[in-house]
Amino acid sequence: MKLTDMTLTAFSDLLASDAPAPGGGSAAALGGALGTALTGMVASLTVGKKKYAEHEELMQEIIAGAEAVRRQFVDVIARDTEAFNGVSAVFTMPKDTDGQKAARKQAMQQALQACTLTPFEMMCCALSALELTGRALGKSNTNAASDLGVAALNLKAAVQGAWLNILINISGIEDQEFVAKYRSEGEAILAKALPLADHIYETVLSSL
Amino acid sequence: MKLTDMTLTAFSDLLASDAPAPGGGSAAALGGALGTALTGMVASLTVGKKKYAEHEELMQEIIAGAEAVRRQFVDVIARDTEAFNGVSAVFTMPKDTDGQKAARKQAMQQALQACTLTPFEMMCCALSALELTGRALGKSNTNAASDLGVAALNLKAAVQGAWLNILINISGIEDQEFVAKYRSEGEAILAKALPLADHIYETVLSSL
């Protein structure tokens, strides 16, 4: 069964089990999807209201943008677990001959790279969603202020959680060009995303 | 349909919609459930392994503790939205006579108090789960280190998200004793939970 077709209860049960996947990667993606959903919800609760009429166009942009990012986040929930399963599959490969050992090693390197790409995609999604959330700040329905704050908190957890998943996977990757690329691009995203998330949370907090 | 019986996709769709509930409260509870699930998973991936034999008893305690907290978090996902629906229901009450106005006002005060109790319960759950996560730190399967970090991140987002929900609801509550109680108890939980969550994340980060 596709992970995203599971009920919340069943997914939570499976996550808690001793099955190594789904794990933190898929959980981070789901958290990101929830955060992005809340940003879309807040914009949806703002459109069509006289008080916020001047921000109507912005809110429509935020709704459309959040919808696209949310769909990508939901999509990567299952893809991250599939990538992880690719690593597990390598452990079942034979390692009796030198040729088998070489094939196994190459497969592991490819699997670890795949496990780096899915959390990197989550980091990109989280930054996009945080930028949308930041644009909604101060211009959206104040009755839903706490929801905007929760969006930022979940997106911060998603970007940091994805980063931990990148770090644990690149520690086993030998291609140093690949490692350097994702380390520096990940750090660049964190440098933008974390202060933005904190700014949104602090602004909401001080408004309540 | 009960929220927790919805699929991940359907819940994400509903959260993103212009329905004001479910909102940030239920999303925070789900994030907390995911974080707690990961702590239980990490402990489950540690038991029965020679390398961690000395921590077997601790891990069994963490599994049992996380299971109880996770079930409470899952349970409060739906209850928080029900509490919010209680506020919405008050808006449908008649307000033509003085008696109706008084009944409406009293019902609103009760509904806002109910909407304070569910996020407060989440804060208590998140602190318990963070304490369990902290006990697993440095003693659990290092292959799942990133999962322990994601647990802490999700639990931090849950405790802060619940706090925003408390603040937005107590702003409308007239009973100042109630307000003071939940404000001070919430602040006390934050004072314990946030440094603990940061400590766990930083420790995991520096280990990767």
Chai-1 contact restraints between the chains, C-beta under 6 A:
chainA,res_idxA,chainB,res_idxB,connection_type,confidence,min_distance_angstrom,max_distance_angstrom,comment,restraint_id
A,T4,B,L8,contact,1.0,0.0,6.0,A-B,restraint_1
A,T4,B,T9,contact,1.0,0.0,6.0,A-B,restraint_2
A,D5,B,T7,contact,1.0,0.0,6.0,A-B,restraint_3
A,T7,B,D5,contact,1.0,0.0,6.0,A-B,restraint_4
A,T7,B,T7,contact,1.0,0.0,6.0,A-B,restraint_5
A,L8,B,T4,contact,1.0,0.0,6.0,A-B,restraint_6
A,L8,B,F11,contact,1.0,0.0,6.0,A-B,restraint_7
A,T9,B,T4,contact,1.0,0.0,6.0,A-B,restraint_8
A,T9,B,V74,contact,1.0,0.0,6.0,A-B,restraint_9
A,F11,B,L8,contact,1.0,0.0,6.0,A-B,restraint_10
A,S12,B,A33,contact,1.0,0.0,6.0,A-B,restraint_11
A,S12,B,A37,contact,1.0,0.0,6.0,A-B,restraint_12
A,S12,B,V74,contact,1.0,0.0,6.0,A-B,restraint_13
A,L15,B,A37,contact,1.0,0.0,6.0,A-B,restraint_14
A,A16,B,A37,contact,1.0,0.0,6.0,A-B,restraint_15
A,A16,B,G40,contact,1.0,0.0,6.0,A-B,restraint_16
A,A16,B,M41,contact,1.0,0.0,6.0,A-B,restraint_17
A,A16,B,R70,contact,1.0,0.0,6.0,A-B,restraint_18
A,D18,B,S44,contact,1.0,0.0,6.0,A-B,restraint_19
A,D18,B,L45,contact,1.0,0.0,6.0,A-B,restraint_20
A,G23,B,D147,contact,1.0,0.0,6.0,A-B,restraint_21
A,G24,B,L38,contact,1.0,0.0,6.0,A-B,restraint_22
A,G24,B,S146,contact,1.0,0.0,6.0,A-B,restraint_23
A,G24,B,D147,contact,1.0,0.0,6.0,A-B,restraint_24
A,G24,B,V150,contact,1.0,0.0,6.0,A-B,restraint_25
A,A27,B,L34,contact,1.0,0.0,6.0,A-B,restraint_26
A,A27,B,L38,contact,1.0,0.0,6.0,A-B,restraint_27
A,A27,B,V150,contact,1.0,0.0,6.0,A-B,restraint_28
A,A28,B,V150,contact,1.0,0.0,6.0,A-B,restraint_29
A,G31,B,G31,contact,1.0,0.0,6.0,A-B,restraint_30
A,G31,B,N154,contact,1.0,0.0,6.0,A-B,restraint_31
A,A33,B,S12,contact,1.0,0.0,6.0,A-B,restraint_32
A,L34,B,A27,contact,1.0,0.0,6.0,A-B,restraint_33
A,A37,B,S12,contact,1.0,0.0,6.0,A-B,restraint_34
A,A37,B,L15,contact,1.0,0.0,6.0,A-B,restraint_35
A,A37,B,A16,contact,1.0,0.0,6.0,A-B,restraint_36
A,L38,B,G24,contact,1.0,0.0,6.0,A-B,restraint_37
A,L38,B,A27,contact,1.0,0.0,6.0,A-B,restraint_38
A,G40,B,A16,contact,1.0,0.0,6.0,A-B,restraint_39
A,M41,B,A16,contact,1.0,0.0,6.0,A-B,restraint_40
A,S44,B,D18,contact,1.0,0.0,6.0,A-B,restraint_41
A,L45,B,D18,contact,1.0,0.0,6.0,A-B,restraint_42
A,R70,B,A16,contact,1.0,0.0,6.0,A-B,restraint_43
A,V74,B,S12,contact,1.0,0.0,6.0,A-B,restraint_44
A,S146,B,G24,contact,1.0,0.0,6.0,A-B,restraint_45
A,S146,B,L164,contact,1.0,0.0,6.0,A-B,restraint_46
A,S146,B,N165,contact,1.0,0.0,6.0,A-B,restraint_47
A,S146,B,I168,contact,1.0,0.0,6.0,A-B,restraint_48
A,D147,B,G23,contact,1.0,0.0,6.0,A-B,restraint_49
A,D147,B,G24,contact,1.0,0.0,6.0,A-B,restraint_50
A,G149,B,L164,contact,1.0,0.0,6.0,A-B,restraint_51
A,V150,B,G24,contact,1.0,0.0,6.0,A-B,restraint_52
A,V150,B,A27,contact,1.0,0.0,6.0,A-B,restraint_53
A,V150,B,A28,contact,1.0,0.0,6.0,A-B,restraint_54
A,V150,B,G161,contact,1.0,0.0,6.0,A-B,restraint_55
A,L153,B,A157,contact,1.0,0.0,6.0,A-B,restraint_56
A,L153,B,Q160,contact,1.0,0.0,6.0,A-B,restraint_57
A,L153,B,G161,contact,1.0,0.0,6.0,A-B,restraint_58
A,N154,B,G31,contact,1.0,0.0,6.0,A-B,restraint_59
A,N154,B,A157,contact,1.0,0.0,6.0,A-B,restraint_60
A,A157,B,L153,contact,1.0,0.0,6.0,A-B,restraint_61
A,A157,B,N154,contact,1.0,0.0,6.0,A-B,restraint_62
A,A157,B,A157,contact,1.0,0.0,6.0,A-B,restraint_63
A,Q160,B,L153,contact,1.0,0.0,6.0,A-B,restraint_64
A,G161,B,V150,contact,1.0,0.0,6.0,A-B,restraint_65
A,G161,B,L153,contact,1.0,0.0,6.0,A-B,restraint_66
A,L164,B,S146,contact,1.0,0.0,6.0,A-B,restraint_67
A,L164,B,G149,contact,1.0,0.0,6.0,A-B,restraint_68
A,N165,B,S146,contact,1.0,0.0,6.0,A-B,restraint_69
A,L167,B,L208,contact,1.0,0.0,6.0,A-B,restraint_70
A,I168,B,S146,contact,1.0,0.0,6.0,A-B,restraint_71
A,I168,B,L208,contact,1.0,0.0,6.0,A-B,restraint_72
A,L208,B,L167,contact,1.0,0.0,6.0,A-B,restraint_73
A,L208,B,I168,contact,1.0,0.0,6.0,A-B,restraint_74
